[in-house]
Amino acid sequence: MSDLINNNPVWVKKILSIRGLLPLLRVALVSAYLVGGMNKFIGFHAAIDEQASFGLQPAWLWASTAIVIEIVG
């Protein structure tokens, strides 16, 4: 972590030294996957139709896999 902070301009060092900021930024970075996974979970039948449109069979298995990967991954 210290190498990450030390090799940057002063204003970046100050931002990176804020306690708890990096975990928050990581959540923001993956939020699109979290939201996509939750949308698929809520509208599971639409997720099945989406996977079937790609020709993936059994579509329910691929939809379930996509949900797990997007939320857990």
N, C-alpha and C positions, 0 to 999 in steps of 0.2 A: 504494500500500500504506500509506503514512503517513497518508493521510486515513482509511483504513479503521480504523486503530488509534487515531488522535487523537480521533475523535468518539465514543468509548465510555467507559464507567466504568473505573476503575482496574483492577478485577479482570478485565474483558474485555481491556484492554490487555495485561495480563500473560500471559493465555492466548494471545492472538494473536501475541505477540512470541516464543513458543517456536519455535525454529528447526526447520523440517521438519514442523510440525504441519498447516499448510494443505494440502499435498499428501496427507497421510494422511487428513485429513477429506474431501477430494475423492474419494479411493478408497472411503472408507466410504459416501459419499453415492451413488455409482454401483454399489455392490456388488450390489444387487438385480438390476440389469441384467446385470452380469457373470455372476452365478450363473445367471440365467435363460438367458442365451445359451449357457453351458457345458452346462446341462441339456438344452437343445434340440439341441446338437451331439452330446452323448453318446447321447441317445435320438432320433435323427433321424427315425425312422419315426413316433414319437409326435408330433413337431413337424409332420410332414406331415399326419397325421390331424387335428391341431388346426387347421391352416390350412384343410383341406378342410371341417371342421365350420363354418367361417365362410363357406363358399361361394367361397373364393378358389382360382382355377385358373390355371395349374398349381400345385398345392399345394407341390410340391418347390421351385419357384422362390421362392414366398412364404416358405417355411420357411427357405430358404438366406438370403434377404434379411433376415429377422428376426434370424437368428443373427449375420450380419455387422454389422448395425446395433447390436445389443445388446452385442457384444464390442468392436467397433472404435469405435463412436460414443461 
